[in-house]
Amino acid sequence: MSTDTTIPNQDVFALAIEGSRLALDLAETMVREAITRFGEDRAVEFPETCYELPAIFAWDGRDTSTLGKLLPIVTSYKEKVSGTVDIANALAAGEATMVAAEIIEAVKYVNNPEPYDGTPYSGFLPDRIIRELGFAFVDDTIPGAAVIVGRSPDADALARTVRDLQSKGLIILACGDVIEQLLASGTQVGERFRLYPVGTGTQIVHALNFAIRAGLSFGGIQRGDREGIASYLAKRPKIVVLEYGSLDPVLAGAAMAAVLNGATIVTDQPVEGVPEKLIHVKELDKMVQEAIEARGIKVRLAPVDIPVAYGPAFEGEVVRRPDTYVEAGGAAKTLTFELLRMRDEEDVEDGKITVIGPDVDSLPEGGRTMLAILVDVYGKKMQEDFEGVLERRIHLFVNYAEGAWHTGQRNVLWVRLSKRSVAAGLRFKHFGDILITKLKEEFGNIVSRVQVTIVTDEDEVRKRLPEALDVYAKRDGRMADLTDEKVDTYFTCLLCASFAPDHVCIVTPERLGLCGAVNWLDAQAAVEIDPHGPNRAVVKGECIDPVKGQWKGVNEAVYENSHHKVERFNAYTMMEDPMTSCGCFEVIVAMTADMQGVIVVNREYLGMTPIGMKFSSLAGSVGGGHQTPGFIGVGRKYITSRKFIPADGGFLRIAWMPRELKETLRDRLQKRAEELGEPGFVDKIADETVTTEADGLTEWMAKVDHPALRMPPLIS
C-alpha cells in the first residue's frame, strides 16, 4: 500500500476488513489445534493479570477461561464483519482483529508459558506495570502513550523520535521492525526506560490491552461495558500511534482497533485521512508534534539544557557497576548528603551553580567521590515546612537524566553516573541546571530564586554535614508532633480523579496517600502552590466517630468529590465505609479467611497469598473508586502508622506479608512492635517461605501465639 499518490480511505478500510478475516481464520486454526493437543478444558490466561483476556473482557464480556470457550467468540466475530467498505464496518473489523489477535496471543501462552523467552520482545505486559505507572499517569508526568509500528525509512529519524517522545514524558510501546531498528541504533529498551518492545504482528494487541486495562484498573469499568470503556478511552490515557511504512491487512485491522480505542494514528503514508483520527505527515521529525496536538496531549515538562536526554523515561534506569564512571555513597562508602534550605532573598543568587572540588571530568574512570548537593531557595510564599517536600524531589529530578542514577535521601544516598553519559558530557554541575529548572517549574508559585552548590571536596563535605544533620533532626521533631488530633484540617488528593473519577484520597498527618507519594505536608505545600489544584484543604468539622475516624466535614468533601457516589468515609477501619482506591496503591491490606488477621501484599510480589488471590486479582477488586469492606489499598509507610486500622486491632492484626516487603520495612516494623510492647512480633508475621495457604497460616498463628488470635474476629 505504498504509493506517491493519495491513498483513499476506502482502500484502508477494505484492507482492514481483509485483515480481520485473516486474523479470525488464524485464530480459529490455532484454537482448534490447541484443543486437539490440550483439550477444551485447558485454562487460558495471560500472566499476572486479573482481567483474563483484557480486550475481550472489556469490549465483549464473555468468559475466555478455557480453550473451548474461545471458538464461539471467533465464530460470532466472523459474522459481525461484512464486506461493506465504510468506516463503521472498518471499525467493526478493527474490533474483530483485536479480538482475534488477543486469542492468537493467548493460545501462544497456552502452548508455551514464556513464548517470547530468548527474543527481544516483551509480549503481554502485566497489570503490575500499569499500577506502577499509575501515579505518573494521573499527575501528567506521563501525559500519554505512543505506539510505534512498522519499519521507519530512516533509522536515525526513528531514534530521534523516540528521544523526543521520552523527553516529553510519553511511554512507548513498539511493534514490528522498529524494534530491531531501535536495538541496532543502541537505543535502550525495556521496562526501566518505559519503552516496551511488545513484538511483531498480532503482538500489537498487547499495546491495545495495556491501554484498556487502565480503564479497568483505575476507572472501575466492568466486564463487557462497551460504552463505558469507549467513553473512558476517549478521554484517558491519551494514545497516539506512529505508523511507518505500508500497511499489511492485519496491521490495517489493528490500526482500526486503535481508533476504536480512542487513539490518533499518524502515518508517513499518503492516506486521505480522517480528521483527528488518521493523519498523514510527510516529514518524519514532525510526526510526534502532529500526533500530540491532534490527540490533545499536554506536555508539561520544561526542557532542561544538559548534554544527555532528560525525561521520566529514565527514572527507572539502573547504572550497574561495569557501566559506572563515578559513584558516591552507597557501595562506594563515601560520605554523601543533600540539603535544601529556605534562605533570605539577599542570600540566594538565582541560577547560580557552584562546584567545590573536582567535577567528573577531573576524576578517574571507575573512581569514587564524596558528594554534597546543597540547594538554597527563596520565595515570598516559601515556608520552612516545605523544605523537606522540595528536597525529596531531588531524587526524582536527578533520575530523569539519562545515565544518572540517584537513590536514597538525606545523608543516605547512592549516586552513579554512567560511562556513556559522562562521555556525552554529563557533569555534576548539570545537577544544578536540572534542579534550578525543575524546582522553578514545579514549585514556581512558592519559589522564585534557586541556587545550587555541588561539593566533592572531602574537607568541605565534612564541614557542611553537621548543619544538615541538625536540620534533619528538627524536621523529624516537627513531623513527629503532627498527629491527626493536633490539626483541624486534612487534605483531599484528587490527582487520580482523571483516571478514577469517583475516587477521593483523604490525606491526614498519620495517613499518607495510598500511592505513597503524597503526605500531609506535601498536600499542604501543593495547596499553597495551586489553591485550585488536585489538593484541597478539608476542615474536619464535627467528629462523628472518634474510634472509626469519621468527621462531618470530611464526609461532605468525599461526597462532593466522588460525584455523590460515596457518602461516608472512615479513616481508622477497613471493615466499614473504608477509603476508596484508584489503582495506584503500593500495598493491599485484606482480611484473612478466618477473619482473625490481615495480610499485607505489595504489588512487586507475584506469588499466591493465603487468601487464595495474587496481588493482581486483589487489585481488580479493590481499585476503581469503590468501597470494598475488608480490603483497602494503602501506601507502604501507612503500615507502621499509629493510625493503621486501629478500630480493627491495628498493627498487631498483621498475620502475613511477603518476605521482601517485611525485610525492606523491618526496622520500621520492629520499632512499631516495640512501641506496642511486642518486641518479638515481626517474626510472628508469616511470609511465603512459611505458607501461602489459609490453613497453613491458621496453624502458624497458633504455633507462634499470634496476638490477633486474642482479638475478636473482624466480622462477628
HUWOFEN-V75014 format. One record per residue. N is the residue number from 1. RES is the residue in one letter. SS is DSSP state (H for helix, E for strand, L for the rest). NEAR is the number of other C-alpha atoms within 10 Angstrom. Layout:
n & res & ss & near
N & RES & SS & NEAR
N & RES & SS & NEAR
This chain:
n & res & ss & near
1 & M & L & 14
2 & S & L & 13
3 & T & L & 10
4 & D & L & 8
5 & T & L & 10
6 & T & L & 13
7 & I & E & 16
8 & P & L & 12
9 & N & H & 17
10 & Q & H & 15
11 & D & H & 15
12 & V & H & 26
13 & F & H & 26
14 & A & H & 21
15 & L & H & 22
16 & A & H & 32
17 & I & H & 30
18 & E & H & 21
19 & G & H & 23
20 & S & H & 32
21 & R & H & 22
22 & L & H & 16
23 & A & H & 27
24 & L & H & 24
25 & D & H & 15
26 & L & H & 16
27 & A & H & 25
28 & E & H & 20
29 & T & H & 14
30 & M & H & 18
31 & V & H & 24
32 & R & H & 18
33 & E & H & 13
34 & A & H & 19
35 & I & H & 18
36 & T & H & 10
37 & R & H & 11
38 & F & H & 14
39 & G & L & 14
40 & E & L & 17
41 & D & L & 12
42 & R & L & 15
43 & A & E & 15
44 & V & L & 21
45 & E & L & 23
46 & F & L & 22
47 & P & L & 17
48 & E & L & 18
49 & T & L & 21
50 & C & L & 23
51 & Y & L & 21
52 & E & L & 18
53 & L & L & 23
54 & P & H & 27
55 & A & H & 28
56 & I & H & 25
57 & F & H & 23
58 & A & H & 26
59 & W & H & 21
60 & D & L & 16
61 & G & L & 16
62 & R & L & 16
63 & D & L & 14
64 & T & L & 21
65 & S & L & 15
66 & T & E & 17
67 & L & L & 23
68 & G & H & 19
69 & K & H & 17
70 & L & H & 22
71 & L & H & 19
72 & P & H & 12
73 & I & H & 21
74 & V & H & 20
75 & T & H & 13
76 & S & H & 11
77 & Y & H & 19
78 & K & H & 17
79 & E & H & 9
80 & K & H & 12
81 & V & L & 20
82 & S & L & 13
83 & G & L & 11
84 & T & L & 12
85 & V & L & 17
86 & D & L & 15
87 & I & H & 16
88 & A & H & 11
89 & N & H & 20
90 & A & H & 30
91 & L & H & 24
92 & A & H & 22
93 & A & H & 32
94 & G & H & 30
95 & E & H & 28
96 & A & H & 32
97 & T & H & 34
98 & M & H & 31
99 & V & H & 29
100 & A & H & 29
101 & A & H & 27
102 & E & H & 27
103 & I & H & 32
104 & I & H & 23
105 & E & H & 24
106 & A & H & 24
107 & V & H & 25
108 & K & H & 19
109 & Y & H & 19
110 & V & H & 21
111 & N & H & 13
112 & N & L & 11
113 & P & L & 14
114 & E & L & 13
115 & P & L & 16
116 & Y & L & 16
117 & D & L & 11
118 & G & L & 7
119 & T & L & 9
120 & P & L & 16
121 & Y & L & 21
122 & S & L & 20
123 & G & L & 26
124 & F & L & 25
125 & L & L & 20
126 & P & L & 17
127 & D & H & 23
128 & R & H & 18
129 & I & H & 14
130 & I & H & 19
131 & R & H & 24
132 & E & H & 17
133 & L & L & 17
134 & G & H & 23
135 & F & H & 22
136 & A & H & 17
137 & F & H & 27
138 & V & H & 21
139 & D & L & 16
140 & D & L & 19
141 & T & L & 19
142 & I & L & 26
143 & P & L & 24
144 & G & L & 25
145 & A & E & 26
146 & A & E & 26
147 & V & E & 25
148 & I & E & 29
149 & V & E & 26
150 & G & E & 22
151 & R & L & 19
152 & S & L & 20
153 & P & L & 13
154 & D & L & 11
155 & A & H & 16
156 & D & H & 12
157 & A & H & 14
158 & L & H & 21
159 & A & H & 20
160 & R & H & 14
161 & T & H & 20
162 & V & H & 20
163 & R & H & 17
164 & D & H & 18
165 & L & H & 21
166 & Q & H & 23
167 & S & H & 22
168 & K & L & 26
169 & G & L & 27
170 & L & L & 30
171 & I & E & 24
172 & I & E & 27
173 & L & E & 26
174 & A & E & 28
175 & C & E & 28
176 & G & L & 22
177 & D & L & 17
178 & V & H & 24
179 & I & H & 25
180 & E & H & 16
181 & Q & H & 18
182 & L & H & 19
183 & L & H & 13
184 & A & H & 12
185 & S & L & 13
186 & G & L & 9
187 & T & L & 16
188 & Q & L & 15
189 & V & L & 19
190 & G & E & 16
191 & E & H & 17
192 & R & H & 14
193 & F & H & 21
194 & R & L & 24
195 & L & E & 23
196 & Y & E & 25
197 & P & E & 29
198 & V & E & 27
199 & G & E & 26
200 & T & L & 19
201 & G & H & 17
202 & T & H & 23
203 & Q & H & 22
204 & I & H & 29
205 & V & H & 29
206 & H & H & 27
207 & A & H & 26
208 & L & H & 22
209 & N & H & 23
210 & F & H & 19
211 & A & H & 24
212 & I & H & 25
213 & R & H & 24
214 & A & H & 27
215 & G & H & 25
216 & L & H & 26
217 & S & H & 30
218 & F & H & 30
219 & G & L & 28
220 & G & L & 27
221 & I & L & 21
222 & Q & L & 17
223 & R & L & 20
224 & G & L & 16
225 & D & L & 15
226 & R & H & 16
227 & E & H & 11
228 & G & H & 19
229 & I & H & 25
230 & A & H & 17
231 & S & H & 14
232 & Y & H & 23
233 & L & H & 21
234 & A & H & 17
235 & K & H & 14
236 & R & L & 22
237 & P & L & 23
238 & K & L & 24
239 & I & E & 31
240 & V & E & 28
241 & V & E & 26
242 & L & E & 23
243 & E & E & 24
244 & Y & E & 22
245 & G & L & 15
246 & S & L & 17
247 & L & L & 21
248 & D & L & 17
249 & P & H & 23
250 & V & H & 24
251 & L & H & 26
252 & A & H & 25
253 & G & H & 33
254 & A & H & 31
255 & A & H & 29
256 & M & H & 31
257 & A & H & 25
258 & A & H & 27
259 & V & H & 21
260 & L & H & 20
261 & N & L & 26
262 & G & L & 23
263 & A & L & 30
264 & T & E & 29
265 & I & E & 29
266 & V & E & 27
267 & T & E & 26
268 & D & L & 20
269 & Q & L & 23
270 & P & L & 19
271 & V & E & 24
272 & E & L & 17
273 & G & L & 19
274 & V & E & 13
275 & P & L & 9
276 & E & L & 17
277 & K & L & 20
278 & L & E & 21
279 & I & E & 23
280 & H & E & 19
281 & V & L & 18
282 & K & L & 13
283 & E & L & 9
284 & L & H & 18
285 & D & H & 14
286 & K & H & 11
287 & M & H & 21
288 & V & H & 21
289 & Q & H & 13
290 & E & H & 19
291 & A & H & 26
292 & I & H & 24
293 & E & H & 13
294 & A & H & 19
295 & R & H & 20
296 & G & L & 16
297 & I & L & 20
298 & K & L & 14
299 & V & L & 17
300 & R & L & 14
301 & L & L & 19
302 & A & L & 15
303 & P & L & 14
304 & V & L & 19
305 & D & L & 12
306 & I & L & 18
307 & P & L & 16
308 & V & L & 17
309 & A & L & 20
310 & Y & E & 29
311 & G & L & 27
312 & P & H & 25
313 & A & H & 28
314 & F & H & 26
315 & E & L & 23
316 & G & L & 15
317 & E & L & 22
318 & V & L & 20
319 & V & L & 20
320 & R & L & 12
321 & R & H & 14
322 & P & H & 9
323 & D & H & 16
324 & T & E & 21
325 & Y & E & 25
326 & V & E & 22
327 & E & E & 28
328 & A & E & 24
329 & G & E & 22
330 & G & H & 16
331 & A & H & 12
332 & A & H & 16
333 & K & L & 14
334 & T & L & 17
335 & L & L & 21
336 & T & E & 25
337 & F & E & 25
338 & E & E & 22
339 & L & E & 25
340 & L & E & 23
341 & R & E & 19
342 & M & E & 20
343 & R & L & 17
344 & D & L & 12
345 & E & H & 14
346 & E & H & 7
347 & D & H & 13
348 & V & L & 20
349 & E & L & 15
350 & D & L & 16
351 & G & L & 15
352 & K & L & 15
353 & I & E & 18
354 & T & E & 14
355 & V & E & 16
356 & I & E & 16
357 & G & L & 18
358 & P & L & 14
359 & D & L & 16
360 & V & H & 21
361 & D & H & 15
362 & S & H & 8
363 & L & L & 13
364 & P & L & 10
365 & E & L & 15
366 & G & L & 15
367 & G & E & 13
368 & R & E & 19
369 & T & L & 23
370 & M & L & 22
371 & L & E & 28
372 & A & E & 27
373 & I & E & 21
374 & L & E & 20
375 & V & E & 25
376 & D & E & 22
377 & V & E & 27
378 & Y & E & 23
379 & G & L & 19
380 & K & L & 11
381 & K & L & 13
382 & M & L & 20
383 & Q & L & 15
384 & E & H & 11
385 & D & H & 16
386 & F & H & 20
387 & E & H & 21
388 & G & H & 19
389 & V & H & 19
390 & L & H & 20
391 & E & H & 19
392 & R & H & 16
393 & R & H & 16
394 & I & H & 24
395 & H & H & 19
396 & L & H & 18
397 & F & H & 20
398 & V & H & 25
399 & N & H & 24
400 & Y & L & 23
401 & A & E & 29
402 & E & L & 26
403 & G & L & 27
404 & A & E & 27
405 & W & E & 25
406 & H & E & 24
407 & T & E & 17
408 & G & E & 16
409 & Q & E & 17
410 & R & L & 19
411 & N & L & 17
412 & V & E & 13
413 & L & E & 22
414 & W & E & 22
415 & V & E & 24
416 & R & E & 24
417 & L & E & 28
418 & S & E & 25
419 & K & H & 19
420 & R & H & 15
421 & S & H & 20
422 & V & H & 21
423 & A & H & 13
424 & A & L & 14
425 & G & L & 14
426 & L & L & 23
427 & R & L & 18
428 & F & L & 21
429 & K & H & 19
430 & H & H & 19
431 & F & H & 22
432 & G & H & 25
433 & D & H & 18
434 & I & H & 21
435 & L & H & 22
436 & I & H & 23
437 & T & H & 19
438 & K & H & 21
439 & L & H & 21
440 & K & H & 17
441 & E & H & 14
442 & E & H & 17
443 & F & L & 18
444 & G & L & 15
445 & N & L & 16
446 & I & L & 22
447 & V & L & 21
448 & S & L & 18
449 & R & E & 21
450 & V & E & 25
451 & Q & E & 21
452 & V & E & 26
453 & T & E & 18
454 & I & E & 24
455 & V & E & 26
456 & T & L & 22
457 & D & L & 18
458 & E & H & 16
459 & D & H & 11
460 & E & H & 15
461 & V & H & 21
462 & R & H & 14
463 & K & H & 10
464 & R & H & 15
465 & L & H & 17
466 & P & H & 11
467 & E & H & 10
468 & A & H & 18
469 & L & H & 15
470 & D & H & 10
471 & V & H & 16
472 & Y & H & 15
473 & A & H & 10
474 & K & H & 11
475 & R & H & 15
476 & D & H & 12
477 & G & H & 11
478 & R & H & 10
479 & M & H & 14
480 & A & H & 11
481 & D & H & 10
482 & L & L & 16
483 & T & L & 14
484 & D & H & 18
485 & E & H & 11
486 & K & H & 9
487 & V & L & 12
488 & D & L & 11
489 & T & E & 20
490 & Y & E & 22
491 & F & E & 28
492 & T & E & 22
493 & C & E & 23
494 & L & L & 23
495 & L & H & 22
496 & C & H & 27
497 & A & H & 21
498 & S & H & 19
499 & F & L & 30
500 & A & L & 29
501 & P & L & 19
502 & D & L & 27
503 & H & L & 32
504 & V & L & 28
505 & C & E & 25
506 & I & E & 27
507 & V & E & 27
508 & T & E & 23
509 & P & L & 22
510 & E & L & 20
511 & R & E & 26
512 & L & L & 24
513 & G & L & 28
514 & L & L & 28
515 & C & L & 24
516 & G & L & 18
517 & A & L & 13
518 & V & L & 20
519 & N & L & 23
520 & W & H & 23
521 & L & H & 21
522 & D & H & 20
523 & A & H & 24
524 & Q & H & 22
525 & A & H & 23
526 & A & H & 25
527 & V & H & 17
528 & E & H & 20
529 & I & H & 19
530 & D & L & 15
531 & P & L & 13
532 & H & L & 10
533 & G & L & 13
534 & P & L & 17
535 & N & E & 26
536 & R & E & 22
537 & A & E & 19
538 & V & E & 19
539 & V & E & 17
540 & K & L & 19
541 & G & L & 15
542 & E & L & 11
543 & C & E & 13
544 & I & E & 14
545 & D & E & 13
546 & P & L & 13
547 & V & L & 15
548 & K & L & 21
549 & G & L & 19
550 & Q & E & 22
551 & W & E & 20
552 & K & H & 16
553 & G & H & 18
554 & V & H & 28
555 & N & H & 20
556 & E & H & 20
557 & A & H & 24
558 & V & H & 25
559 & Y & H & 18
560 & E & H & 15
561 & N & H & 20
562 & S & L & 20
563 & H & L & 13
564 & H & L & 12
565 & K & L & 15
566 & V & L & 23
567 & E & L & 15
568 & R & L & 19
569 & F & L & 26
570 & N & L & 23
571 & A & L & 26
572 & Y & L & 26
573 & T & L & 25
574 & M & L & 26
575 & M & L & 21
576 & E & L & 18
577 & D & L & 21
578 & P & L & 23
579 & M & L & 28
580 & T & L & 28
581 & S & L & 33
582 & C & L & 31
583 & G & L & 32
584 & C & L & 30
585 & F & L & 26
586 & E & L & 21
587 & V & E & 26
588 & I & E & 23
589 & V & E & 22
590 & A & E & 24
591 & M & E & 24
592 & T & L & 23
593 & A & L & 16
594 & D & L & 15
595 & M & L & 16
596 & Q & L & 23
597 & G & L & 28
598 & V & E & 28
599 & I & E & 22
600 & V & E & 24
601 & V & E & 28
602 & N & E & 20
603 & R & L & 20
604 & E & L & 15
605 & Y & L & 19
606 & L & L & 15
607 & G & L & 14
608 & M & L & 17
609 & T & L & 25
610 & P & L & 24
611 & I & L & 19
612 & G & L & 13
613 & M & L & 14
614 & K & L & 19
615 & F & H & 24
616 & S & H & 23
617 & S & H & 15
618 & L & H & 21
619 & A & H & 29
620 & G & H & 18
621 & S & H & 18
622 & V & H & 27
623 & G & L & 26
624 & G & L & 26
625 & G & L & 27
626 & H & L & 22
627 & Q & L & 24
628 & T & L & 20
629 & P & L & 17
630 & G & L & 20
631 & F & E & 24
632 & I & E & 28
633 & G & E & 30
634 & V & E & 26
635 & G & L & 21
636 & R & H & 22
637 & K & H & 19
638 & Y & H & 19
639 & I & H & 22
640 & T & H & 19
641 & S & L & 19
642 & R & L & 18
643 & K & L & 21
644 & F & L & 23
645 & I & L & 25
646 & P & H & 19
647 & A & H & 19
648 & D & H & 23
649 & G & L & 20
650 & G & H & 20
651 & F & H & 23
652 & L & H & 25
653 & R & H & 24
654 & I & E & 26
655 & A & E & 28
656 & W & E & 27
657 & M & E & 23
658 & P & L & 23
659 & R & H & 18
660 & E & H & 14
661 & L & H & 18
662 & K & H & 20
663 & E & H & 13
664 & T & H & 10
665 & L & L & 15
666 & R & H & 15
667 & D & H & 12
668 & R & H & 15
669 & L & H & 21
670 & Q & H & 18
671 & K & H & 14
672 & R & H & 21
673 & A & H & 18
674 & E & H & 13
675 & E & H & 11
676 & L & L & 13
677 & G & L & 9
678 & E & L & 14
679 & P & L & 14
680 & G & L & 11
681 & F & L & 22
682 & V & H & 22
683 & D & H & 12
684 & K & H & 18
685 & I & L & 23
686 & A & E & 24
687 & D & L & 23
688 & E & L & 18
689 & T & L & 8
690 & V & L & 13
691 & T & L & 18
692 & T & L & 21
693 & E & L & 16
694 & A & H & 16
695 & D & H & 14
696 & G & H & 14
697 & L & H & 26
698 & T & H & 20
699 & E & H & 13
700 & W & H & 19
701 & M & H & 21
702 & A & H & 13
703 & K & H & 10
704 & V & L & 13
705 & D & L & 13
706 & H & L & 21
707 & P & H & 19
708 & A & H & 22
709 & L & H & 17
710 & R & H & 9
711 & M & L & 14
712 & P & L & 13
713 & P & L & 15
714 & L & L & 20
715 & I & L & 11
716 & S & L & 5
